[in-house]
Amino acid sequence: MRLVTLVPTLLLVAIPITVGAQVSNAELNLRVAAAQEDDAGLSALVQGAVAARLLGNHDMAEEILGDATGFLNGATGAVVNEMILQAMASGEGANGMLRAFREARESFVVPPQQIAATVNNFPTLLTGGEFDQMILRMQADHPNPDFRCACLAPKAWVHRVAGRMDESRELWVELAAARDEAPMPDAPQAQGQYARDLARAGRTAEARQTLERAMAMEVSEAQLPAVQRRWAQAYAELGDVEGAVAQLEPLLESSTIVTVNSLSTRYTWEPIRNHPAFQEMLARHR
């Protein structure tokens, strides 16, 4: 926890903000320009906001501060995810993941929409129902911006983890229909995700066809681990243990996000986790 609580302080120490020193307009304009670069880091963003304010361009200062806030929010989300992943990877199980998420929320402000996004990535966090009511309150037109989210997938997970499979399926059906209206990119990982969502919606024939098409696409070596994990998820939702194992086994043989501990803990593998072939794969890599 000590490292996490120090993160904001370390970020501030790393930013050399000129307040009292006289800086030329030319230098201030350079700092504003640097803040507008696509790859601007937090230091450049804060320096650019300061420069815009000193130049009297308050609209620009507000815009850059908004970018800086987005940068910080993204960094916070990344740290929170890493805390949960670390608990999972080290074998602490569902209780360890819940503990890590609780500690993260004690260190950072994690708004409701970010909580929903996090439990969508880690449905195991829904064990015990701590976040159920908060997520089920969310609506696309909610008057409170913190709860303004359709959040179909997190809601579906709430019901699924609680054992309400019919309610969960209804939401997956709605999500798959939304995917039909706004198609996923024509790329192997995205189409694998679409196949997975179709399977969760009960559209199994379409799911198999989509997965077959995705697996026929060219995949670079760098992309392959992420793509194979997505394909394995689709196979798991289809109940095809052998297909999932064939995609997961190579990932267990190299340094990827897929580990014995993650496969033993993440809820996405629940449909096939107790199958002998899946357990035999885990035993081979313990």
C-alpha positions in Angstrom: 0.0 0.0 0.0 2.8 2.4 0.7 3.8 2.7 -2.9 0.3 3.3 -4.1 -0.4 6.0 -1.5 2.8 7.8 -2.6 1.9 7.8 -6.3 0.2 11.2 -6.4 3.1 12.8 -4.4 5.7 11.2 -6.7 3.8 12.5 -9.7 3.8 16.1 -8.3 7.5 15.9 -7.4 8.3 14.8 -10.9 6.7 17.9 -12.4 9.0 20.9 -12.3 6.3 23.6 -12.3 7.6 27.1 -12.8 5.6 29.6 -10.7 7.7 32.5 -9.7 10.4 32.6 -12.3 9.9 34.9 -15.3 9.4 33.0 -18.5 9.3 34.5 -22.0 6.1 34.4 -24.1 8.0 32.4 -26.7 8.8 29.7 -24.1 5.2 29.7 -22.7 3.9 29.2 -26.2 6.3 26.3 -26.7 4.9 24.7 -23.5 1.4 25.1 -24.7 2.3 23.5 -28.0 4.0 20.6 -26.2 0.9 20.0 -24.1 -1.2 19.6 -27.3 1.0 16.8 -28.7 -0.8 13.4 -28.8 1.9 11.8 -26.6 2.0 14.6 -24.0 2.7 13.3 -20.5 1.4 14.6 -17.2 4.4 17.0 -16.8 3.9 18.5 -20.2 0.2 18.9 -19.6 0.5 20.7 -16.3 3.3 22.9 -17.7 1.1 23.7 -20.7 -1.9 24.6 -18.5 0.3 26.9 -16.4 1.7 28.5 -19.6 -1.8 29.0 -21.1 -2.9 30.7 -17.8 0.1 33.0 -17.7 -0.6 33.9 -21.4 -4.2 34.8 -20.4 -5.6 32.0 -22.6 -8.0 30.6 -20.0 -10.0 28.5 -22.4 -6.9 26.7 -23.5 -5.8 26.3 -19.9 -9.2 24.7 -19.1 -8.9 22.4 -22.1 -5.4 21.3 -21.1 -6.4 20.8 -17.5 -9.2 18.6 -18.7 -6.6 16.5 -20.6 -4.4 16.3 -17.5 -7.4 15.1 -15.5 -8.1 12.4 -18.1 -4.4 11.4 -17.9 -4.6 11.1 -14.1 -7.9 9.1 -14.2 -6.3 6.7 -16.7 -3.3 6.3 -14.5 -5.5 5.6 -11.5 -7.5 3.0 -13.4 -4.3 1.3 -14.5 -2.9 1.2 -11.0 -6.2 -0.2 -9.6 -6.3 -2.9 -12.3 -2.7 -3.8 -11.6 -3.4 -4.2 -7.8 -6.2 -6.6 -8.6 -4.1 -8.5 -11.2 -1.2 -8.8 -8.7 -3.5 -10.3 -6.1 -4.9 -12.8 -8.7 -1.5 -13.6 -10.2 0.1 -14.3 -6.7 -2.6 -16.8 -5.9 -4.6 -14.9 -3.4 -7.9 -15.9 -5.1 -11.2 -14.1 -5.0 -10.8 -12.8 -1.4 -7.4 -11.4 -2.3 -8.8 -9.6 -5.4 -11.6 -8.1 -3.2 -9.1 -7.0 -0.6 -6.9 -5.4 -3.3 -9.9 -3.6 -4.8 -10.9 -2.4 -1.3 -7.4 -1.1 -0.6 -7.4 0.7 -4.0 -10.7 2.4 -3.2 -9.2 3.6 0.1 -6.3 5.1 -1.8 -8.0 6.5 -4.8 -11.4 8.0 -5.7 -13.0 5.3 -7.8 -16.4 6.6 -9.1 -19.3 4.3 -9.8 -18.7 4.1 -13.6 -15.1 3.0 -13.0 -16.2 0.4 -10.5 -18.6 -0.9 -13.1 -15.9 -1.1 -15.7 -13.5 -2.8 -13.2 -16.0 -5.5 -12.2 -16.7 -6.0 -15.9 -13.0 -6.9 -16.3 -13.0 -8.9 -13.1 -16.5 -10.3 -12.4 -15.0 -12.3 -9.5 -15.2 -9.0 -7.6 -19.0 -9.4 -7.7 -18.7 -12.4 -5.3 -20.7 -11.5 -2.2 -22.9 -8.9 -4.0 -21.2 -5.8 -2.6 -21.6 -3.8 -5.8 -24.8 -5.3 -7.1 -27.3 -2.6 -6.2 -25.0 0.2 -7.3 -24.5 -1.3 -10.8 -28.2 -2.2 -11.2 -29.1 1.4 -10.5 -27.2 2.6 -13.6 -29.1 3.9 -16.6 -28.2 5.5 -19.8 -30.3 8.5 -18.9 -29.7 8.6 -15.2 -29.9 12.2 -13.8 -26.6 11.7 -11.8 -23.7 11.6 -14.3 -21.8 9.2 -12.0 -24.6 6.6 -12.7 -25.3 7.5 -16.4 -24.3 4.3 -18.1 -26.3 1.5 -19.7 -23.6 -0.9 -18.4 -25.2 -3.9 -20.0 -22.2 -6.2 -19.5 -21.6 -5.3 -15.8 -25.3 -5.8 -15.1 -25.3 -9.1 -16.9 -22.4 -10.2 -14.8 -24.2 -9.2 -11.6 -27.0 -11.5 -12.4 -24.8 -14.3 -13.7 -22.5 -14.4 -10.6 -25.7 -14.3 -8.4 -27.0 -17.4 -10.4 -29.8 -15.5 -12.1 -29.0 -17.0 -15.6 -32.2 -15.9 -17.3 -31.8 -12.3 -16.3 -28.2 -12.4 -17.3 -29.0 -13.9 -20.7 -31.5 -11.1 -21.4 -28.8 -8.5 -21.0 -26.3 -10.4 -23.1 -29.0 -10.6 -25.8 -29.4 -6.8 -25.6 -25.6 -6.3 -25.7 -25.3 -8.6 -28.8 -28.1 -6.6 -30.5 -26.2 -3.4 -29.8 -23.0 -5.0 -31.3 -25.1 -5.8 -34.4 -26.1 -2.1 -34.7 -22.5 -0.9 -34.2 -20.3 -3.7 -35.6 -17.0 -4.6 -34.0 -13.9 -3.9 -36.0 -13.1 -6.5 -38.6 -10.1 -7.8 -36.7 -9.4 -11.2 -35.1 -9.5 -10.1 -31.5 -12.6 -7.9 -31.9 -14.4 -10.6 -33.8 -13.4 -13.1 -31.2 -15.0 -10.9 -28.6 -18.1 -10.6 -30.7 -18.3 -14.4 -31.0 -18.0 -14.6 -27.2 -20.8 -12.1 -26.7 -23.0 -14.0 -29.3 -22.4 -17.2 -27.4 -23.4 -15.5 -24.1 -26.6 -14.3 -25.8 -27.4 -17.9 -26.9 -26.8 -17.3 -30.6 -24.4 -20.2 -30.7 -24.5 -20.9 -34.5 -23.6 -17.3 -35.3 -21.0 -17.4 -32.5 -19.3 -20.4 -34.1 -19.4 -18.9 -37.6 -17.9 -15.6 -36.3 -15.2 -17.4 -34.3 -14.2 -19.5 -37.3 -14.0 -16.4 -39.5 -11.9 -14.6 -36.8 -9.5 -17.6 -36.6 -9.0 -17.5 -40.3 -7.7 -13.9 -40.2 -4.0 -13.1 -40.2 -2.6 -12.4 -36.7 0.8 -10.9 -35.9 3.1 -12.5 -33.4 2.7 -9.5 -31.1 -1.1 -9.7 -31.2 -1.4 -13.4 -30.9 -1.5 -13.8 -27.0 -4.4 -11.3 -26.6 -6.2 -12.8 -29.6 -5.8 -16.4 -28.4 -7.2 -15.4 -25.0 -10.3 -13.8 -26.6 -10.8 -16.9 -28.8 -10.5 -19.1 -25.7 -13.2 -17.1 -24.0 -15.5 -17.6 -27.0 -14.8 -21.4 -26.8 -15.5 -21.4 -23.1 -18.9 -19.7 -23.6 -19.7 -22.3 -26.3 -18.8 -25.1 -23.8 -16.0 -26.3 -26.1 -13.4 -27.3 -23.6 -10.9 -28.7 -26.1 -11.1 -25.6 -28.2 -10.4 -23.4 -25.2 -7.5 -25.6 -24.0 -5.9 -25.5 -27.4 -5.8 -21.7 -27.2 -4.8 -21.4 -23.6 -2.0 -24.0 -23.4 0.5 -21.9 -25.5 -0.3 -18.9 -23.3 0.6 -20.9 -20.1 3.9 -21.8 -21.7 5.0 -18.1 -22.0 4.8 -14.9 -20.0 1.3 -13.7 -20.5 -1.7 -12.5 -18.5 -2.9 -16.1 -18.6 -1.6 -18.1 -15.6 -2.7 -21.1 -13.6 -3.9 -18.7 -10.9 -5.9 -16.5 -13.3 -7.5 -19.6 -14.9 -8.4 -20.8 -11.4 -9.9 -17.5 -10.3 -11.4 -15.5 -13.2 -15.1 -16.0 -13.6 -14.9 -16.1 -17.4 -13.6 -19.7 -17.2 -16.4 -20.8 -14.8 -18.4 -22.6 -17.6 -15.6 -25.1 -18.2 -13.4 -24.8 -15.1 -14.4 -28.1 -13.6 -14.1 -30.1 -16.8 -11.4 -32.8 -16.5 -9.5 -31.6 -19.6 -9.4 -28.0 -18.2 -8.2 -29.3 -14.8 -5.6 -31.5 -16.5 -4.2 -28.5 -18.3 -3.9 -26.6 -15.0 -2.1 -29.6 -13.4 0.4 -29.7 -16.2 1.5 -26.1 -15.6 1.4 -26.0 -11.8 
